[in-house]
Amino acid sequence: MLLDRLPQLVSAYALASAAALPLYGKLCDTFGAKRVLLAAVGVFLLGSVLCGAATDMG
């Protein structure tokens, strides 16, 4: 069930966002904000497609 795994999902999201923020800052300094934003949107779209194709949460 989704509710059984909700604390794990929230913890994973918080950890990933805390780790990604300084990384995105450095990447923006190196490559420019527009390129990093477009790459982030691409990664988001790829993740959305993969999640949509999943048959279950496991």
C-alpha positions in Angstrom: 0.0 0.0 0.0 1.0 3.5 -0.6 0.4 4.7 2.9 2.8 2.1 4.3 5.6 3.5 2.3 4.8 7.2 2.6 7.4 7.9 5.4 10.1 6.3 3.2 9.1 8.4 0.3 9.1 11.7 2.3 12.5 10.9 3.8 14.0 10.0 0.3 12.6 13.2 -1.1 14.0 15.3 1.7 17.4 13.7 1.5 17.6 14.0 -2.3 16.6 17.6 -2.3 19.1 18.5 0.4 21.9 16.8 -1.6 20.9 18.2 -5.0 20.6 21.9 -4.0 24.4 22.6 -3.7 25.0 20.5 -6.7 22.6 22.5 -8.8 24.2 25.7 -7.5 27.7 24.6 -8.6 26.4 23.4 -12.0 24.7 26.8 -12.6 28.0 28.5 -11.9 29.8 26.2 -14.3 27.3 25.8 -17.2 24.8 28.5 -16.8 21.3 28.5 -15.3 19.5 28.0 -18.6 21.3 24.8 -19.5 21.0 23.4 -16.0 17.3 24.2 -16.0 16.7 22.5 -19.3 18.7 19.4 -18.1 16.6 19.3 -14.9 13.4 19.5 -16.9 14.6 16.6 -19.1 15.5 14.5 -16.1 12.1 15.2 -14.6 10.3 14.2 -17.8 12.3 11.0 -18.1 11.5 10.2 -14.4 7.8 10.9 -15.1 7.7 8.6 -18.1 9.4 5.8 -16.1 7.0 6.3 -13.2 4.1 6.2 -15.5 5.3 3.0 -17.1 5.7 1.2 -13.7 3.2 -1.4 -12.9 3.4 -1.1 -9.1 5.3 0.9 -6.5 7.8 -1.8 -5.8 
